Amino acid sequence: MKKSLSIGLVVLIAGILSACGVGKQVSEAKTFGECKYDIKSVDSVYLAGIDVREFRNLRSFSDFDLAKYPGLALGLLRKNVPLDLRVNLDITNPTKKRAAINQLEYKVLLSNSEIFNGYLNQLIEVMPGTGSTRVPVKLNANAYQLLTNDQTRDQFVNMILSLTGKSDAKPTKFTVKVKPTLDIAGKQVDYPGYITFEKEITSQMITGVK
């Protein structure tokens, strides 16, 4: 009888601790939703495997020298033009609570066109009163449609020019949507809705420019 009571007590305590643990995770994810987000810098930008700094004198789509860049020509032929870059996201916690998640969904839009989307699968924690926490995020996409669509081509070329770090390049505005996600007992629990912010990408934000 006593043994049964002891086992029952252990199960009850384990259940309470588990519930408290889940409640803590949900609270930390909610706090993550109250954080402030900013793109601090951009680096490692490649189009079809070519460092975009090669396109510093670009003015329009016709300025792409496909004879000089066979990788880009092949990408257009195959309808697969990879665009890769890394953005350094700064997250600041203005609350008095710890913010933490184990997955972050993101979307990046140029005007109304979605360029990048994906998930960052890692523990991200932002402590209060400690300044910003930097989270490097690698972005990649197939830029073929953006390059060949009349409605997006000019904006895309302007974006590439701004990502070269050229001082007189016109800034490009990104709309960024992020959604914190929790993994609780093997089940994905999403933050309700997206946290959205806008950021102008200027030449001063491009690092590694010669």
Kinemage of the C-alpha trace (Angstrom):
@kinemage 1
@onewidth
@group {chain A} dominant
@subgroup {mainchain}
@vectorlist {calphas} color= white
{ca met a 1} P 0.000 0.000 0.000
{ca lys a 2} L 2.749 2.392 0.966
{ca lys a 3} L 4.643 1.445 -2.195
{ca ser a 4} L 1.589 2.274 -4.312
{ca leu a 5} L 1.219 5.623 -2.592
{ca ser a 6} L 4.906 6.391 -3.182
{ca ile a 7} L 4.634 5.565 -6.879
{ca gly a 8} L 1.489 7.672 -7.159
{ca leu a 9} L 3.213 10.588 -5.459
{ca val a 10} L 6.187 10.358 -7.823
{ca val a 11} L 3.865 10.292 -10.851
{ca leu a 12} L 1.949 13.299 -9.502
{ca ile a 13} L 5.131 15.293 -8.857
{ca ala a 14} L 6.465 14.376 -12.319
{ca gly a 15} L 3.188 15.511 -13.861
{ca ile a 16} L 3.304 18.821 -12.004
{ca leu a 17} L 6.926 19.420 -12.998
{ca ser a 18} L 6.127 18.556 -16.610
{ca ala a 19} L 3.174 20.961 -16.653
{ca cys a 20} L 5.347 23.654 -15.083
{ca gly a 21} L 8.022 23.014 -17.717
{ca val a 22} L 5.520 23.362 -20.564
{ca gly a 23} L 4.076 26.489 -19.004
{ca lys a 24} L 7.568 27.976 -18.719
{ca gln a 25} L 8.319 27.249 -22.391
{ca val a 26} L 5.061 28.862 -23.491
{ca ser a 27} L 5.798 31.915 -21.330
{ca glu a 28} L 9.318 32.234 -22.771
{ca ala a 29} L 7.966 31.953 -26.324
{ca lys a 30} L 5.367 34.626 -25.578
{ca thr a 31} L 8.138 36.884 -24.304
{ca phe a 32} L 10.048 36.211 -27.541
{ca gly a 33} L 7.066 37.678 -29.353
{ca glu a 34} L 7.533 40.894 -27.385
{ca cys a 35} L 11.167 41.287 -28.472
{ca lys a 36} L 12.436 43.869 -30.973
{ca tyr a 37} L 14.056 42.777 -34.238
{ca asp a 38} L 16.543 44.464 -36.552
{ca ile a 39} L 18.767 43.409 -39.458
{ca lys a 40} L 22.181 44.727 -38.474
{ca ser a 41} L 24.270 43.631 -41.447
{ca val a 42} L 24.387 41.421 -44.536
{ca asp a 43} L 27.302 39.425 -45.904
{ca ser a 44} L 28.312 36.453 -48.058
{ca val a 45} L 26.005 37.370 -50.961
{ca tyr a 46} L 26.206 35.141 -54.040
{ca leu a 47} L 24.098 34.943 -57.191
{ca ala a 48} L 24.530 31.694 -59.154
{ca gly a 49} L 27.720 31.133 -57.156
{ca ile a 50} L 29.115 34.547 -58.138
{ca asp a 51} L 30.069 37.122 -55.512
{ca val a 52} L 27.567 39.955 -56.158
{ca arg a 53} L 30.351 42.503 -55.850
{ca glu a 54} L 31.152 41.421 -59.418
{ca phe a 55} L 27.926 43.192 -60.461
{ca arg a 56} L 28.774 46.540 -58.895
{ca asn a 57} L 28.363 48.421 -62.197
{ca leu a 58} L 25.006 46.829 -62.948
{ca arg a 59} L 22.218 49.186 -64.058
{ca ser a 60} L 19.652 46.885 -65.635
{ca phe a 61} L 19.060 43.233 -66.489
{ca ser a 62} L 20.691 43.730 -69.881
{ca asp a 63} L 23.969 44.566 -68.104
{ca phe a 64} L 24.351 40.954 -66.966
{ca asp a 65} L 27.175 39.662 -69.183
{ca leu a 66} L 26.157 36.040 -69.635
{ca ala a 67} L 29.265 35.314 -71.707
{ca lys a 68} L 31.415 36.450 -68.771
{ca tyr a 69} L 29.347 34.516 -66.222
{ca pro a 70} L 28.499 31.099 -67.703
{ca gly a 71} L 27.229 29.913 -64.304
{ca leu a 72} L 24.495 32.541 -64.447
{ca ala a 73} L 23.684 31.665 -68.067
{ca leu a 74} L 23.395 27.992 -67.151
{ca gly a 75} L 21.189 28.858 -64.188
{ca leu a 76} L 18.814 30.820 -66.429
{ca leu a 77} L 18.764 27.947 -68.915
{ca arg a 78} L 17.907 25.475 -66.141
{ca lys a 79} L 15.479 27.921 -64.496
{ca asn a 80} L 17.455 27.647 -61.271
{ca val a 81} L 19.434 30.751 -60.260
{ca pro a 82} L 20.525 30.345 -56.623
{ca leu a 83} L 20.685 33.458 -54.471
{ca asp a 84} L 22.520 32.984 -51.175
{ca leu a 85} L 23.292 35.453 -48.407
{ca arg a 86} L 23.561 35.748 -44.656
{ca val a 87} L 21.728 38.343 -42.587
{ca asn a 88} L 22.743 39.102 -39.034
{ca leu a 89} L 19.566 39.546 -37.033
{ca asp a 90} L 19.743 41.463 -33.745
{ca ile a 91} L 17.066 40.653 -31.163
{ca thr a 92} L 16.510 42.821 -28.093
{ca asn a 93} L 14.416 41.848 -25.092
{ca pro a 94} L 12.729 44.923 -23.515
{ca thr a 95} L 10.901 42.876 -20.870
{ca lys a 96} L 12.100 41.565 -17.504
{ca lys a 97} L 11.670 37.917 -18.488
{ca arg a 98} L 13.829 35.406 -20.367
{ca ala a 99} L 12.770 34.883 -23.985
{ca ala a 100} L 13.514 31.523 -25.579
{ca ile a 101} L 12.373 29.335 -28.477
{ca asn a 102} L 13.760 26.282 -30.255
{ca gln a 103} L 12.601 27.110 -33.790
{ca leu a 104} L 12.020 30.282 -35.788
{ca glu a 105} L 10.037 30.411 -39.023
{ca tyr a 106} L 10.898 33.320 -41.311
{ca lys a 107} L 9.746 34.947 -44.547
{ca val a 108} L 11.452 37.810 -46.385
{ca leu a 109} L 9.566 39.852 -48.981
{ca leu a 110} L 10.752 42.348 -51.582
{ca ser a 111} L 7.738 44.597 -52.161
{ca asn a 112} L 4.953 41.997 -52.319
{ca ser a 113} L 7.111 39.192 -53.655
{ca glu a 114} L 8.310 36.548 -51.205
{ca ile a 115} L 12.005 35.872 -51.766
{ca phe a 116} L 13.115 33.737 -48.850
{ca asn a 117} L 11.388 31.431 -46.413
{ca gly a 118} L 12.443 28.698 -44.056
{ca tyr a 119} L 13.089 27.622 -40.486
{ca leu a 120} L 15.975 28.258 -38.124
{ca asn a 121} L 16.231 25.139 -35.983
{ca gln a 122} L 18.229 26.022 -32.892
{ca leu a 123} L 17.748 27.245 -29.359
{ca ile a 124} L 17.537 31.030 -29.358
{ca glu a 125} L 17.444 32.770 -26.004
{ca val a 126} L 17.427 36.503 -25.328
{ca met a 127} L 17.982 37.575 -21.755
{ca pro a 128} L 16.524 40.866 -20.490
{ca gly a 129} L 18.812 43.828 -19.861
{ca thr a 130} L 21.780 42.397 -21.774
{ca gly a 131} L 21.659 44.348 -25.026
{ca ser a 132} L 20.941 42.621 -28.315
{ca thr a 133} L 21.509 38.969 -29.186
{ca arg a 134} L 22.857 38.381 -32.682
{ca val a 135} L 21.460 35.500 -34.708
{ca pro a 136} L 23.089 34.806 -38.112
{ca val a 137} L 20.515 33.496 -40.601
{ca lys a 138} L 21.541 31.971 -43.936
{ca leu a 139} L 19.030 32.692 -46.686
{ca asn a 140} L 18.783 30.963 -50.032
{ca ala a 141} L 16.286 31.017 -52.861
{ca asn a 142} L 15.844 30.360 -56.562
{ca ala a 143} L 15.890 33.839 -58.118
{ca tyr a 144} L 14.873 32.705 -61.621
{ca gln a 145} L 11.282 33.998 -61.438
{ca leu a 146} L 12.409 37.314 -59.945
{ca leu a 147} L 14.914 37.799 -62.753
{ca thr a 148} L 12.610 36.855 -65.605
{ca asn a 149} L 9.317 38.394 -64.445
{ca asp a 150} L 8.744 41.884 -65.879
{ca gln a 151} L 7.026 43.000 -62.650
{ca thr a 152} L 9.905 42.057 -60.347
{ca arg a 153} L 13.023 42.242 -62.537
{ca asp a 154} L 13.888 45.921 -61.948
{ca gln a 155} L 13.345 45.661 -58.187
{ca phe a 156} L 15.472 42.534 -58.042
{ca val a 157} L 18.310 44.149 -60.008
{ca asn a 158} L 18.149 47.146 -57.664
{ca met a 159} L 18.322 44.770 -54.695
{ca ile a 160} L 21.397 43.053 -56.151
{ca leu a 161} L 23.031 46.442 -56.696
{ca ser a 162} L 22.380 47.472 -53.080
{ca leu a 163} L 23.807 44.136 -51.892
{ca thr a 164} L 27.078 44.833 -53.734
{ca gly a 165} L 27.804 47.548 -51.180
{ca lys a 166} L 28.119 50.234 -53.842
{ca ser a 167} L 27.943 53.574 -52.012
{ca asp a 168} L 25.442 55.263 -54.341
{ca ala a 169} L 23.103 52.259 -54.596
{ca lys a 170} L 19.460 52.894 -53.775
{ca pro a 171} L 18.414 51.177 -50.497
{ca thr a 172} L 16.224 48.090 -50.777
{ca lys a 173} L 13.353 47.597 -48.346
{ca phe a 174} L 12.812 44.128 -46.940
{ca thr a 175} L 9.628 43.110 -45.168
{ca val a 176} L 10.516 40.397 -42.665
{ca lys a 177} L 8.015 38.074 -41.015
{ca val a 178} L 9.077 35.799 -38.156
{ca lys a 179} L 7.109 33.285 -36.123
{ca pro a 180} L 8.522 31.695 -32.945
{ca thr a 181} L 7.824 27.967 -32.678
{ca leu a 182} L 8.021 25.540 -29.765
{ca asp a 183} L 8.583 21.810 -29.831
{ca ile a 184} L 6.639 20.414 -26.880
{ca ala a 185} L 6.649 16.650 -26.469
{ca gly a 186} L 7.288 16.207 -30.179
{ca lys a 187} L 4.456 18.540 -31.190
{ca gln a 188} L 4.977 21.879 -32.911
{ca val a 189} L 3.280 24.821 -31.220
{ca asp a 190} L 3.303 28.061 -33.259
{ca tyr a 191} L 3.177 31.623 -32.020
{ca pro a 192} L -0.183 33.091 -33.124
{ca gly a 193} L 0.459 35.061 -36.321
{ca tyr a 194} L 3.700 36.579 -37.626
{ca ile a 195} L 5.843 39.292 -36.080
{ca thr a 196} L 6.476 41.714 -38.957
{ca phe a 197} L 9.063 44.454 -39.365
{ca glu a 198} L 10.552 46.401 -42.274
{ca lys a 199} L 14.195 47.226 -42.875
{ca glu a 200} L 15.990 49.229 -45.546
{ca ile a 201} L 19.132 47.439 -46.688
{ca thr a 202} L 21.762 50.090 -47.401
{ca ser a 203} L 25.321 49.859 -48.723
{ca gln a 204} L 26.638 50.635 -45.213
{ca met a 205} L 25.097 47.390 -43.936
{ca ile a 206} L 27.026 45.182 -46.370
{ca thr a 207} L 30.120 43.777 -44.676
{ca gly a 208} L 33.189 42.378 -46.375
{ca val a 209} L 33.109 45.059 -49.084
{ca lys a 210} L 36.525 45.835 -50.553
